[in-house]
Amino acid sequence: MSTAHGTVQPGHADLPDFTGGVDLFLHIAGRVRQLARPPVRAALWHQVERGALDFAGLTAVMGAVSGFFAIATVEVGFGLGVTLGVRVFQALVLGQLAGFVCALLLIAGPGTAAMVELGLMRHQGELRTLQLIGIDPRDLLVLPRVVGFAFALFVLTFVFQAAAILGGFALAALFTRVSFTQQLVALSATLEPSALVISAARDLVLGAAIGMLVCTQGLVAPFSPARMPRIASQLLSRSLVVLVVVQGGTSLLFRS
Amino acid sequence: MIEIDELEGVHFRLPRARVPAGELAAVVAPTVACAREFVDLLLGLADPAQGAVRLLGQPLAALDAAGRLALRARLGFAAQEEGLVGHLALGQNILLGAGYHRGQDAGALDARVRTLLGWCGWPEEEAQEAFMRQPDEATPFERSTSAWLRALLGEPELLVCENLFSGLAAEQRGRLIAASVNFLAEDPRRGSVFVLVGDRLVEELQPTSMLYLSLRGDFRAESEA
């Protein structure tokens, strides 16, 4: 509960009783059913749209180009053949680069935008308004963003991977002597369904972690418009740490 | 409906007061900070330094944060400044409370919105156009009326308006006041509280009961210091 003193200063009606991201995460983990409420659902869709669909085209282009360069470098540059080329493509582009690039894109674009939006809402006293109309700000602001970022990263990574396979193989077939079908056959021989499941699970966890960081920076950490550049760089550095830990940890655990 | 017992905040004091159902009460605050703090204490967003509030028969001090949120879901709150969510269009703001608490969407609320627009004399076409705007692109009347519509769409037992008339022309204030009187007339078990900054608008509002917040002495001393 806000203190009486805090309520008279616009911009200081913070989230009650929350000290940090883990605390906030534990709370919203038990509130998933709130997604059934129409405004929360609309906020979730808005977040997925802004986080994934707006960037789908750019991600597809990056995926296709990355796939092409990986295959062309190994097959043509090093002359190591289609099997090894596709194996490297699978481990490097599908396993690591896709999640990494999409997470970076999510942090730098929608993540920073959402963090600033939440911080400004708090600064302008809108959290107080939500509480006064009986809405828990965590239900309307945190829950859809955390779930939305998780889905957004999942979708973006899937688009990147699909574009890397289809576009990358097609470009490689155009510019090298290896055919599209040869590459697909080589990939299907080595790609295990479990790798796809692990990749999807990792993206959901990483996306949710990014969403939590965004919400913590916007709603819990000290915020003012003058501090925005510092807060944005904090978000970036913390997200990068989480990104490296989750990506590296998954690779170590599952050797994907 | 509202029972206040020797309420004391950081900025103001209010002796014993009672607002029964069916009343249109005016609370005259000497400053914006007092008005804001009064609303926070009345609706249980903050705890008073002294005194107690019973709202809709429930003592706020006995309720935890979740209980207070649930109680506020039975009320309607409207304010012009900071009363809307900045990144949502006016139309989305209007549906926010009813959508969240009752699961109702625009289609289900259409007839009620039309009735309320009629009460406050806002032509439907003009209103639909305004509903597409963000709060920072809207006029004071559009913001105030949107906040008022949002509050009433939840079919509240008690309407609480905080400094709702700021920057409105007399004719626009009159429309919102007349609409609020209609809201009370529709069901005598309802009540409404208009928190005003200064007593300039009391005559226009014609309240059935009046409460005056008095500045706390130590606050004046602090200000002078």
Interface residues (C-beta under 8 A of the other chain):
Chain A: M1 S2 T3 A4 H5 G6 T7 V8 P10 A13 P16 D17 A36 R37 P38 P39 V40 A42 E117 L120 M121 Q124 G125 E126 R128 T129 L130 Q131 L132 I133 G134 I135 D136 D139 L140
Chain B: G9 V10 H11 A33 R36 E37 V39 D40 L41 L43 L45 A46 D47 P48 A49 A65 L69 A70 L71 R72 A73 R74 L75 G76 F77 A79 E82 G83 L84 V85 G86 H87 Q92 L95 L96 G97 G99 Y100 H101 G103 Q104 D105 R150 A151 G154
